[in-house]
Amino acid sequence: MTQAHQHTPHRGAQHGHPQDHGAGGQAEILDLDAEVLAEHLASITAWLPLKSAPRHIVDLGCGTGAGTFALLDRFPDAHVTAVDTAAGHLQHLREKACARGMAERVRTVQADLDDTAWPGLGLPGLVWASASLHHMAHPDRALRKVHETLAPGGLFALVELAGLPRFLPESAPEDRPGLEERCHAATDRFHAEHVSHRRADWGPMLTAAGFTVEGERTVAVHIEGSRSEAIGRYALGILRRIRGTAAGMLCAEDLAALDRLLDTDGPHSILRRDDLAVRTERTVWAARRT
């Protein structure tokens, strides 16, 4: 929810030879994530067990604003304080807010949520954190800070991913069937070592931080690629990111097949495929400060 972002570093690619495109490529992925999964994000915001519509919302690890704008749409009388470590993401979010006529409803704050001292964030009725807390070095401390930040009776919505989305059918690509699953297995091994909270059960940690967990919901996502050309670009960006993480763990044949998919000028480019679908899951915990 880079969402975020919110996310681990994203990797970019030029045709045939993937390279790291830095923050620009990451911002593009976050924007595509928001565009492709907008309907599912809206269903999550609609599900939240709120006692009343919040007037002040904090989006922790806001990335380029997927959650921020979904919440502004859901709660038209609210304003959002959007927090992220990346100045570029915050600038991009402000530009989008201006373009949508929402500049007066958004405040951005650059901060590292792993710091022991957080900036003043007001007393929000809703705190939102999408795909951001699993990157915390001390998530238990971060959860206690969220609890302190919320207004009494306020709600904390924590959204986490089951993993990176999948796009290809199992039989693809034709010369290396099952390539995507092997790539994901490699990235899972990397994340198990370097992002230890990625698949955490947040319920007990929320309770330990003083919250009352009022709901947990897993949203299954399956979107056929024919519905949006953005899905091809989204798949390209995600596979570039996977290549940056998994290249050293793939055999030469798999790496070559992956590079053929990433070669946007080549005949095997993932942008030329008509059999893509977005498959993933997101789980949301709704926890109240009682």
N, C-alpha and C positions, 0 to 999 in steps of 0.2 A: 506499500500500500508501500522505498525508493520505496510505496507504499511504502517501499517502500522498499530508507528507503531504505534508510528504510530497507535497503537491500545490500547484499554483498557486492563487491565491485563487479561491474559488467564488462565484458570483453567485446571489442569490436572486430571488424574484419574488412579488408579490402578484397577484391575478387581474387580468389585462389590462394591468398596468403593472409590469414587472419592476423590482425594486429590489435593492440589495445587502443581504442579510441577515447578513453578517458571519460570525463564527466559528460561530454556531449552525447556519447553513445548511451550512457546510463540514463540520461534524461529522456532520450527517445524511447528506450525500453519502458520506463515508468509511464510515459504518456500513452504508449500503445497498450500497456497493461490496463490503464484506466479506461481507454476507449473500448477495448475488446470485452472487458469484464464489467462494464458499467451496469448492466442489468442485474448481475449477481451482487455487485456492491450495493446497489439500491435495495435489493431484497434484504441484505443484512441490516442496513440502517433502518428499514421499516420494521424489522423484527425486534429491535432493542426494547427491553421492558422498562420504558421510561414512565415516570409518574406524571411528568408534565414536560412540555417542550423546553429544552434548555435554551437559555439566552446567550450563554458564554460556553464555548467548546474549545478544548485544547487538543490539537492533533500532534502527537509525539512521533518524531521520525516521519515527517510529512512528505519527504521526497519532493516531487513536483506537483503535489496537490490532489492526488486521486481521492483520498479520503476527505480532504478539506472541501472540495467542490461537491462531493456527494452529500456531505453533511449540510453545506450551505443550501443545496437544493431541497434537502429533506426538511430543514428547519429554516424557513424564510425570514424569521425574525431574529435569528441568531447571528453572532459574529464568532470568528474562529481565530485563535492564536495558534499559528503553525510553527512548529519547532523542528529544526534539523541542524546537523553539523555542517552541511555543505552550503556555502554562500551561493554557489551557482544554482543549486536547486531552488533556494529561496527567491533568488532574483527571477528565475523562470516562473515560479508560482505567482509572484507579484505581477509580472507581465500578463499572465493569463487572467488574473483577477481584474486587472484594468480592462482587458479586452472583453471581459464578460460583464463589465459594469458593476463589479463586486469589490472594488478596491477599498471602499469604506468599511467593508465587513471583514477584512482580513488584516491581521497583524502578524508579522514574521519575527521570529526570534532565533538567532544562531546560538546553539548551545550543544555541548557534549553531555548527554544524559548519563554517562558514566562518571562525571564529576560528582564529588560529594556534595557540593553546593549547587543547587539549581537556581536559575534566574526567577524573578517574580513572575508568576503566570496567572495571577488573580485567583479567583475562587470559582472555578468552572463547575457547571452542573453535569457536564459530560466530558470525560477524557477518552480519546480514541488513540489506539496504537496498532497499526497494521504492519505486520512483517518487519517490525523494528526491534522488539525486545529480545528476540533470540540472538541479536548481535551484542547485547550488553555483556560486559565482563562480570558484572555483579547484578544480575536481574532481580535478586531478592531485595537488594538495596533500592533499585529503581522502582519496584512495586511499592515499597514503603513510602518512597517519595511521592508516587502517584496518590497513595492513600492520604498523605498529608495535604496534597494540593487540592483534592476534590472538596467541594462543598459538602457538609453533612447531608447524607441522603443521596448524594450524587452517584452517577453510574460510570463505571470504567468498562469500555468495550475493547477487548484484546483480540485481535484477529491474527491468525498465523496460517502459513501455507503448509500443505502436506509435502510440498517439494516443488521443483520447477515444473511447469506444464509440459505435457507431451503432445505431439502434433502428428506424427507419422503412423500409418498402419504398421502392424507387426511384420508384414511381408516386405516392408520398404527399408532401404532402397533395394532395388532388384538384385544388385550384385552383392549386397551385404545385409540380408534380412536380419531384423532385430538390432540394428545398429543403435537406435535411440535408447533401447533398454540398457545396452552395454555402456553407453555414455552416461546414462543416469546412475548406473551402479558405480561407475568410477567417481562421479561427483558426490554420491552419497558417502563413499569412503572418505573423500576429502572433507566433507562437512562434518562427519562423525568425529574427525580428529581436530578440526579447526573451528567449528561452529557447534559447540556441544549442546546448546539449548534449542537447536533447530526443531527437533521433534519432541520437545518437552511436554509433559502434562502440566498445564499451567494451573489447573484447579487447586491442587494442594498448595502451590506457592502463593496463589491469591489468598487462600484462607489463612496461611501463615502470616501474610502481610496485614491481616486485619479485615479483609473483605468478606462479605457474604456473597457467595456465588449463586446467582439467581437463574442462570440459564447457560446452556452450552448447546451449540448447534453446528453441525458440519454441513457445508453447502457443496454438493457435487456439481462440477462444471463440465458440460459437454456441448461445445459449440461447433457446428459444421463450418468448415472453411469457406464454403460457397457463399456464406452470408456476408462476408466482408473481406475486401482485399487487404485490410489491415492485418488479418490473421497471418498472411504470408510474411509480412514484414515483422510481425511479432515473433513468428517461428524463427526467422532469420536471426533476429537479435538474441533470442534465447539460446539458439544453437551456437552462435558466436561466443556467448558467455560460457556455455558448457565447454567449448573447445579450449578457452583460456584456462579453465580449471582442470580438465581431464586429459589434455594432450599427452602429458607424460605417462599416463596410465593406460593408454590405448595401444593396441597393436598397430603395426604400420598399415595394414590393409584397412582397418577401421578408420584410422586417421585420414588416409587418402580418400575414403568414401565420404567422410564428413566434410573434407575440404571441397569435394565436388559439389556437395549440397550448398556450401557457402559461397561458391564461385557464382556471383550474380550474373556474370556474362556467359557462363557455360550452359550446355544443354541439360545438365542435371541439377541446375539451381533449384533450391526449394521454392523459389518464387514462381517457378513454372509448373509446380505440381497442383493438381486439382483434387487431391484426396486428403487434404489436411483437415484436422479437427483439433480444437483445444480441449484437453482433458486434464483436469486437476481437481483439487479439493481445498477448501478453506474452512477452518474451524474458528468460531467466535465464542468467547466466554464473556458473559455479562455479569459484572461483579459490583456490588453496591457498598459504599461506605455508610455503615449503619451507626 
